[in-house]
Amino acid sequence: MKTNFEAFDVIIDVRTPCEYDYSHIPGAINLPVLNNEEYAKIGTIYKQESPLKARIIGAAIACKNISNLLHLLEYDEKLQSILNHKNRFLVYCARGGQRSDSVCTILSHVGFRIQKLSNGYKGYRHNVVDYFSSPMNHFFMTLCGHTGCGKSELIQSQSSWSIDLESLAKHYGSVFGGTACFDNGGQPTQKMFENMLFETLLKKNNENILLIEAESKKLGNIVIPNSLFRAYHQHCVILIEAELSDRIQRIVKMYRNIPEHIFEFGIKKIKPYISNNIFTEVEKLWQKRDLNKIAGILIEKYYDKVYKIPKYSHKIMNKDMMGSVEEILEIKKSIQKTIKSNFH
């Protein structure tokens, strides 16, 4: 059964920081009942001694930690704003068991409006997996085109009805795409990406048409769910083109702060696809940080050669953002009319 998270002001994840960091419900805050070491200790007691002893010691530690949390409320302003009595709280642990039970019991007696998520995070993940195991309900308008044509900018300009896979995955989708996550703590885990994507799609349930980029199956370490990947390659595909000078400008802007190790990793990865002379030239240009010339060479000698343009039904020359957006909206309007007439 799916929970309406919008009915709550604060979602509290009471699992360990390690569990939370790996993946959690998007928007949830972490107030652990047991820290990483305490949880590991209880697990060892459960396996090596007895489940009863583990529950007793676990309950004692949990009560102590919840007590400390309530004492913090006296002077911690940040915690006061989170645990405000006016808020409605949803609490979850791994399976909806003792950790969330303990928090709900104590805080509800204190006077908090609090509810436990049935089956916990495991139940939530079941919903996510189930969702991506079924065909997508949305119709997708999919932007394809060579590197630097402005597809990402167009996606971001229509945020109310678009899905920005690159932002969710923290990866630009190219061999140098890891630049996107360099200042953002790395890519999310696969499960965390799926959770964020799931919530993004649910929030746009009222949009029957969604705009998306024709990303490849993998964005760095992230794998696009099969149902979504199939859907955005089967619907309306729009080819975006742009002048070479504009493409170079966009690429340089995107990668102007690329770290050396990511550049070196990327250029070595594509070395088998370019000549030794081109590889040597690019390396020399990198020493001068001449990104304009590097971008021009890689567009001509690598990107445009390896990129296979899929079958498309529309083509837009992206000379200016506003003009391209207008064309996209006209296509959307036409599709909406078709969908409406087919429905009737």
Stockholm file with secondary structure:
# STOCKHOLM 1.0

chainA/1-344         MKTNFEAFDVIIDVRTPCEYDYSHIPGAINLPVLNNEEYAKIGTIYKQESPLKARIIGAAIACKNISNLLHLLEYDEKLQSILNHKNRFLVYCARGGQRSDSVCTILSHVGFRIQKLSNGYKGYRHNVVDYFSSPMNHFFMTLCGHTGCGKSELIQSQSSWSIDLESLAKHYGSVFGGTACFDNGGQPTQKMFENMLFETLLKKNNENILLIEAESKKLGNIVIPNSLFRAYHQHCVILIEAELSDRIQRIVKMYRNIPEHIFEFGIKKIKPYISNNIFTEVEKLWQKRDLNKIAGILIEKYYDKVYKIPKYSHKIMNKDMMGSVEEILEIKKSIQKTIKSNFH
#=GR chainA/1-344 SS CCCCGGGCSEEEECSCHHHHHHCCCTTCEECCSSCHHHHHHHHHHHHHTCHHHHHHHHHHHHHHHHHHHHHHTTTCHHHHHHTCTTSEEEEECSSSSHHHHHHHHHHHHHTCEEEECTTHHHHHHHHHHHHHTSCCCSEEEEEECSTTSSHHHHHHHTTTSEECHHHHHTCCSSTTTTHHHHTTTSCCCHHHHHHHHHHHHHHTTTCSEEEEECCCSEETTEECCHHHHHHHHHSEEEEEECCHHHHHHHHHHHHTTCCHHHHHHHHHHSGGGSCHHHHHHHHHHHHTTCHHHHHHHHIIIIIHHHCCCCCCSEEEECSSHHHHHHHHHHHHHHHHHHHHHHHC
#=GC SS_cons         CCCCGGGCSEEEECSCHHHHHHCCCTTCEECCSSCHHHHHHHHHHHHHTCHHHHHHHHHHHHHHHHHHHHHHTTTCHHHHHHTCTTSEEEEECSSSSHHHHHHHHHHHHHTCEEEECTTHHHHHHHHHHHHHTSCCCSEEEEEECSTTSSHHHHHHHTTTSEECHHHHHTCCSSTTTTHHHHTTTSCCCHHHHHHHHHHHHHHTTTCSEEEEECCCSEETTEECCHHHHHHHHHSEEEEEECCHHHHHHHHHHHHTTCCHHHHHHHHHHSGGGSCHHHHHHHHHHHHTTCHHHHHHHHIIIIIHHHCCCCCCSEEEECSSHHHHHHHHHHHHHHHHHHHHHHHC
//
